[in-house]
Amino acid sequence: MDKLEFKGTWNEVKGKLKQKYADLTEDDLTYTEGLEDQLLGKLQKKLGKSRDELIKEIKSF
């Protein structure tokens, strides 16, 4: 399995995700270091995407 990593700051990535998916809330995008699985689980449930799809998308930002 791939690990969640992103370029730049989380705030930039979060902003881009909110632009693309308007129904995401601040709670959905709360990132705490070491709890990447929790964040990805929330996003999977909300967006209906697989873990690997989400990681690939986040890395593309």
ZAMARGU-4260 file (C-alpha; in steps of 0.2 Angstrom, whole numbers, plus 5000, padded with zeros to 4 digits):
<rodrens>
0) 5000/5000/5000 | 5006/5017/4996 | 5008/5030/5010 | 5000/5047/5010 | 5013/5061/5006
5) 5010/5078/4998 | 5020/5092/4991 | 5019/5109/4998 | 5008/5113/5014 | 4993/5103/5019
10) 4983/5120/5018 | 4987/5121/4999 | 4981/5103/4996 | 4966/5105/5007 | 4961/5121/4997
15) 4963/5112/4980 | 4952/5097/4987 | 4939/5109/4993 | 4938/5117/4976 | 4937/5101/4967
20) 4924/5093/4979 | 4913/5107/4986 | 4904/5096/4998 | 4920/5093/5009 | 4920/5101/5026
25) 4934/5107/5037 | 4930/5092/5048 | 4933/5080/5033 | 4949/5088/5029 | 4957/5089/5047
30) 4974/5082/5046 | 4984/5076/5061 | 5001/5069/5058 | 5002/5051/5061 | 4983/5049/5058
35) 4983/5048/5039 | 4972/5032/5039 | 4959/5042/5048 | 4959/5056/5036 | 4959/5044/5021
40) 4944/5034/5029 | 4934/5050/5030 | 4938/5055/5012 | 4934/5037/5006 | 4917/5037/5014
45) 4913/5055/5008 | 4919/5053/4990 | 4917/5035/4987 | 4935/5033/4980 | 4947/5020/4985
50) 4962/5023/4996 | 4974/5022/4981 | 4964/5034/4971 | 4964/5047/4984 | 4983/5045/4988
55) 4986/5047/4969 | 4975/5062/4968 | 4982/5071/4983 | 5000/5068/4977 | 4995/5076/4960
60) 4992/5092/4969
</rodrens>
